[in-house]
């Protein structure tokens, strides 16, 4: 149960959940999945079958372009991660989801989530609110990628996610922020120089 608590708290940010909704509807369909470091959660060309919430660890989402891995999401505890288009459209995923650290995910399968939605209008509304929230975050991120300079993106990310600077390999962060690795190193060095002054 303690593994599930952060997920329940996350859902309660959107709507109050009754004990009946929690124990009769949600708990029976929740799966706790453990992954080692650098383990694949979702494979490219497979249909995403799980809606995932991270309770422990660090997970990335990327696609392959030639021999390069382009990171589109890096998420830690308290965040959702899944190949959304694949999950909702039931088509093969263009993304790979892989752990960066040993990770614990609270997961619900597509079929189970459909049953949850059909169990009550409150559950369906909760699902809609969570999906809307995810889409807003994604849109905000895409807008930053378009409007901000690489330097602004870097500084904004560092100020919001200082912990990830320590936990995530630099090459993943550079790819995620769409900054060349050498430029990322230069920004990091400038940051260190600024702190030392």
C-alpha positions in Angstrom: 0.0 0.0 0.0 2.8 2.5 0.8 4.1 2.1 -2.8 0.6 3.3 -4.0 0.3 6.2 -1.6 2.1 8.8 -3.8 -0.2 7.8 -6.8 -3.3 8.2 -4.6 -2.1 11.7 -3.5 -1.4 12.6 -7.1 -5.0 11.6 -8.1 -6.5 13.5 -5.1 -5.0 16.7 -6.5 -7.7 16.5 -9.2 -10.7 15.2 -7.3 -11.5 13.8 -3.8 -11.5 10.0 -4.0 -13.9 8.1 -1.7 -12.6 5.0 0.1 -15.0 3.0 -2.0 -13.6 4.4 -5.3 -10.1 3.8 -4.1 -10.5 0.2 -2.6 -13.2 -1.2 -4.8 -12.4 0.3 -8.1 -8.7 1.4 -8.3 -6.7 -0.9 -6.0 -7.7 -4.2 -7.6 -6.4 -3.0 -11.0 -3.1 -1.4 -9.8 0.1 -3.3 -10.5 3.4 -2.5 -8.8 6.3 -3.0 -11.3 10.0 -3.0 -10.4 12.7 -2.4 -13.0 16.5 -2.5 -12.8 18.7 0.3 -14.0 18.7 0.6 -17.9 15.8 -1.7 -18.2 13.3 -1.3 -21.0 9.8 -0.5 -19.8 8.2 -0.1 -23.3 9.7 -1.2 -26.6 9.6 0.5 -29.9 7.0 -1.0 -32.3 5.1 -2.6 -29.4 1.7 -1.3 -28.3 2.0 0.5 -25.0 -0.2 -1.4 -22.6 0.5 0.5 -19.3 -0.4 3.8 -17.8 2.6 4.4 -15.5 3.2 6.6 -12.4 6.8 6.7 -11.0 7.0 6.2 -7.3 10.7 5.6 -7.2 13.5 6.2 -9.7 14.1 8.0 -12.9 12.8 7.1 -16.4 13.4 8.4 -19.9 11.4 8.3 -23.1 13.2 8.5 -26.4 13.0 7.7 -30.1 15.7 6.6 -32.5 16.8 8.8 -35.4 19.5 7.1 -37.4 22.0 6.0 -34.7 21.0 8.8 -32.3 18.6 8.5 -29.3 16.5 11.7 -29.0 15.1 12.1 -25.5 11.6 13.6 -25.3 10.9 13.0 -21.6 12.9 12.5 -18.4 10.8 11.9 -15.4 11.3 11.2 -11.7 9.2 10.3 -8.7 5.7 11.8 -8.8 5.4 11.9 -12.6 3.5 10.0 -15.3 5.3 8.3 -18.1 4.0 6.2 -21.0 3.9 6.2 -24.8 0.7 8.2 -24.9 -0.2 8.0 -28.6 0.4 4.2 -28.6 -1.6 3.7 -25.4 -4.7 5.7 -26.5 -4.7 4.7 -30.2 -3.6 1.1 -29.6 -0.9 1.4 -32.3 2.8 0.4 -32.1 4.9 2.9 -30.1 7.5 5.0 -31.9 9.2 5.5 -28.5 11.3 3.5 -26.1 10.8 4.0 -22.4 13.8 3.0 -20.3 14.9 3.4 -16.7 17.9 5.5 -15.8 17.9 4.3 -12.2 16.3 1.3 -10.5 12.6 2.3 -10.6 9.2 1.4 -9.2 6.1 2.1 -11.3 2.4 2.0 -10.3 0.8 0.8 -13.5 -2.7 0.2 -14.8 -3.3 -1.7 -18.1 -5.3 -0.2 -20.9 -8.2 -2.7 -20.5 -8.3 -2.2 -16.7 -8.3 1.6 -17.1 -11.3 1.3 -19.5 -13.1 -0.7 -16.8 -12.3 2.0 -14.3 -13.7 4.7 -16.6 -16.9 2.8 -17.2 -17.4 2.1 -13.5 -18.6 5.7 -12.8 -18.9 9.2 -14.2 -16.5 10.4 -11.4 -13.8 8.0 -12.5 -14.3 9.0 -16.2 -14.0 12.6 -15.2 -10.8 11.9 -13.2 -9.3 10.2 -16.2 -10.2 13.2 -18.4 -8.6 15.6 -15.9 -5.4 13.6 -15.7 -5.1 13.4 -19.5 -5.8 17.1 -19.8 -3.1 17.9 -17.2 -0.6 15.7 -19.2 -1.4 17.5 -22.4 -1.0 21.0 -20.9 2.5 20.0 -19.5 3.5 18.6 -22.9 2.3 21.8 -24.7 4.1 24.1 -22.3 7.3 22.1 -22.9 6.9 22.3 -26.7 6.4 26.0 -26.5 9.6 26.5 -24.4 11.5 24.5 -27.0 10.3 26.8 -29.8 10.4 30.2 -27.9 13.5 29.9 -25.7 17.1 30.1 -26.8 19.3 27.1 -25.8 20.7 29.1 -23.0 17.3 30.2 -21.7 16.1 26.5 -21.9 19.2 25.4 -19.9 18.8 28.0 -17.2 15.1 27.5 -16.9 15.6 23.7 -16.6 18.4 24.1 -14.0 16.4 26.4 -11.8 13.3 24.1 -11.9 15.1 20.8 -11.7 18.4 21.1 -9.8 18.2 17.5 -8.6 18.0 16.1 -12.1 21.3 17.8 -13.0 22.9 15.5 -10.5 21.0 12.3 -11.3 20.7 12.3 -15.1 23.7 11.7 -17.5 24.7 14.9 -19.3 24.2 13.4 -22.8 20.5 12.6 -22.0 19.9 16.1 -20.7 21.6 17.7 -23.7 19.4 15.7 -26.0 16.2 16.4 -24.0 16.9 20.2 -24.0 17.8 20.0 -27.7 21.3 21.5 -27.0 24.5 20.3 -28.5 26.6 18.3 -25.9 29.5 20.8 -26.2 27.1 23.8 -25.7 25.6 22.0 -22.7 29.1 21.6 -21.2 29.8 25.2 -21.8 26.6 26.3 -20.1 27.3 24.0 -17.2 30.8 25.4 -16.8 29.4 29.0 -16.9 27.0 28.0 -14.2 29.8 26.6 -12.0 31.9 29.8 -12.6 29.0 32.0 -11.6 28.5 30.0 -8.4 32.2 30.2 -7.5 32.3 34.0 -7.8 
